[in-house]
Amino acid sequence: MVTIPTIDMVRTGKNIETLRIKNGMSVKDIQKIFGFVTPQAIYKWQHGTSLPTVDNLVILSMVFHVSIEEILIIK
């Protein structure tokens, strides 16, 4: 039987937060990069209640200087 990998949303969210802090960025900084009116989407990512879209993952990988695979935590 084939095991289908899934994204661990909570650990991925914590990873996004860790990468943001490691890069010396605030939630407000990320909000400005994406042009979001409010920071709620970023907080949802960090709390693991939602995931960034594929295009937002591409931007995060560029901002954090890592690959998308280094952002997502697969279980």
C-alpha positions in Angstrom: 0.0 0.0 0.0 1.2 3.5 -0.9 1.5 6.0 1.9 0.3 9.4 0.7 2.2 12.3 2.3 0.2 15.1 3.9 1.2 18.5 5.0 1.4 19.0 8.8 -0.3 22.4 9.0 0.6 23.2 12.6 4.3 22.3 12.2 4.4 24.2 8.8 2.9 27.2 10.5 5.5 27.1 13.3 8.1 26.7 10.6 6.9 29.8 8.8 7.0 31.8 12.1 10.5 30.5 12.8 11.7 31.4 9.3 10.1 34.9 9.6 11.9 35.5 12.9 15.2 34.1 11.7 15.0 36.5 8.8 14.4 39.4 11.2 11.0 40.1 9.8 7.8 41.1 11.6 4.3 40.0 10.6 3.8 43.6 9.4 6.8 43.2 7.1 5.3 40.1 5.6 1.9 41.8 5.3 3.5 44.6 3.3 5.3 42.2 1.0 2.0 40.5 0.1 0.0 43.7 0.1 -2.5 42.3 2.5 -4.9 44.8 4.1 -4.8 42.9 7.4 -2.3 40.4 8.8 -4.9 37.8 9.5 -3.8 35.4 6.7 -0.2 35.4 8.1 -1.5 34.6 11.6 -3.6 31.8 10.2 -0.5 30.4 8.4 1.5 30.6 11.6 -1.2 29.0 13.8 -1.7 26.2 11.3 -5.3 27.0 10.5 -4.6 27.6 6.9 -1.8 27.2 4.4 -0.4 29.8 2.0 -1.5 29.3 -1.6 1.1 27.9 -4.0 1.9 31.4 -5.4 2.3 32.7 -1.8 4.6 29.8 -1.0 6.8 30.8 -4.0 7.0 34.3 -2.6 7.7 33.1 0.9 10.5 30.9 -0.4 12.1 33.9 -2.1 11.7 36.1 0.9 13.1 33.5 3.3 15.8 32.3 0.8 14.7 28.7 1.1 13.0 26.1 -1.1 9.2 25.5 -0.8 10.2 22.0 0.5 12.0 23.7 3.4 8.8 25.6 4.3 6.3 22.7 4.2 6.5 20.0 6.9 5.4 16.7 5.5 4.2 13.9 7.7 
